[in-house]
């Protein structure tokens, strides 16, 4: 199961780089938008690309095959190619050559994008549907569209039947209004699992997964100033959080198996596992929902002797001491419940975002990954007030010292971050040693 050895895929990324360069050269609207995305949102054009559209040729087919792309969707008029070993957009190949090449940009709301860009045009597909599209520019043989995608890989705008929009809106409200404040986290998590099952039955796995993480981003953002600042910058251009890379949740050992089960109900499958053990006392299960193109990082305390087990699916007994993850959950609550996500990681121009957030009063920590193909850094953590009952319970159990209890009462404890990420060469994975470093640096006892 843990046979994930992600490699850089430079040949695959070159296809997108070449296409985007040509599209920007021929289409002034796209060229201007690329500049604005960099200057005003600290992002690269590739960070927002949902797909590129190309006409079929034998040469293109050979290039796709050679670079590792596979056909995932086939219709009478087009095929959709994905690269299973890379973090890259989709490739839409028309069955016959056609005069236009195209770029589809991902946004959270097409209507927001059109409003912010002062564009009036037709939106294909129903509001809140699985796939919507609006063509915003056609110049010199280059078509530019913006798309909303919720849990599907197809390219056909979806017109919902009567009553289906209501089901989606009710699903949103069910997840938004679930009880996160009960004293009994066992009951809360069982309730979350029940609601997840209800969402899947009502709107399907892909849409349900999309709704859950959309709501979780909002909940996290409500308590994270760095997220609020950057979201405002991206909303200024009408983009939303469509550049998200992965969502990170922390869990106690007791609840970890239930957390994994809840996401499996939503269609997520286990990907690589992280084992830090003696190095940092933690582990993580990466999960992916392939149809929705969503990725999770689920953190939990681990003992050294647990490195070789499938810890995502086994009962993890409580330990006499708490690691970084366990203490964070004990102070703030389960990540899927009261505390919300530990961090959202999105794709940016790494240096530009660090500089621009600093200008907006948000500090970025030193990078914990600084490789040619992967760069990562947290913003300085938000410090949250800690419930006095939680502190007293930890002190009574001997899990924290009197000095630590005093510090948490007076200063609170580090809560959440925004993560600055830049990927190159289609690299899809993470750096285990560097992640262990940042886990250690954000332990509540030392931060």
C-alpha positions, 0 to 999 in steps of 0.5 A: 500500500505504501509503494508511492515514490513520486518522481518529478515529471518535467516532460509532462509539465513542458506540455502545459508550459509550452501551451500556456506560453503560446496562448498568452502570446496570442491572447492579450486577455490571458496575458493580462490576467497572468500578470494580474494573478502574479502581481495581485494574488502572488500566483502563477497562471499554471496554479489556476489551470483546470485543463488545456484543450488541444486538437488530436494529432499523432504527434500529440498522442505520442507525446501524451503516451511518452510523458505518462498521461492516460485517458480517463474519460472518453466520449464520442467527441473528446477524451480527457487525459490525466497524469496519475504520477503528477500534480498537473491539470487535465488535458482535453483532446478533441477527436479531430484537429480544430482551429482553436486551442483552449485554456480552462481556468478553475475558479470557485464561482464563475459569476464572481469572476465575471463580475470582478473582471467586468465581463458579461457572457453566458454560463453553461450549466446550472448553478451548483452543478458538477461542471459549469463553463463560460467562455470569456475570450476568443482571440487569434485562435485561442479560447479562454474559459473559466470553469467550476468543477465539483467532483467530476472529470468530464467536460460537459456542462451539467443541467440539473433536474428540478429539485437537485439544486435544493438537494445540494443546498440542503447538503451544504447546510447539513454540514455547515450546521452540524454540532461541533461543540458537544463535550462528547467527541465520540458522539460528534464524530459519529454524527459527522459520519452519519451526515457524510453518509446522508450527503453521499446518498443525496448528492453522490460521493464527488459532490459530497466530498467537494461540499465538505471541504468547501465548508471546512475551508470556510470554517478554517478561514473564519479563524485564520487571518492569513487565510482571510488576507490571501483569500481577499487578494484572490477574491479581488480577481474573482478566483476564490480558493481554486488553487488549493493543494491539500487540506490538513486535519489533525486527530487524536489517536482515539478518533483517527480510525473514525476520521479516516472512515468518514473520508472513505465514505466520501470517496477518498482512498489511502495514498502514501503513509508518513512514518516519522516515529522516533524523529518526531512522534507522529505519522500521517495518512495521505488520502485522495479523492480522484474524481474530485481531485482533492487531497488530504493530509491526516496527522496523528501521534505514533509510537516507534513500534507502530511504524510498520502497521496500517495505522489508518485502519487499526485501533490506536490505544491512548498513550501515557504521553502526548506528541505534537498532534495529540497535544494540539487536539487535546488543547483545541479539539478534534480537527474535523470538529471544534478546532477546524483544519490545522492548515490549508495549503495552496499553490503560489509563487513562493517568493512573491507570496512571502513578500506580499503577505509580509506587506499585509502584516502576515509573517511567513516562517522559514521554509521547511522544504526548499527543493528545486521542485518543491518549496513549503513554508507556514505562516506564523501560527494563529494563537488561539485561546484555550478552554480552561477545562481542557488545561485542567484536565491535561494538568490533572492527568500529568500530560502537561507541566504547571509551567506549560499550563500557566503559559497556555492559560495566559498566552493560548496556544498555536492553532492554525496556519496557511501554507505557502507551496510551490510545485515544479515539474509536476511533483505530486508528493511531499518531503517526509524529513522536512514535514517532520521538521515543521511538526517539531517547530509547531509543537504547542509546548515550544511555540 
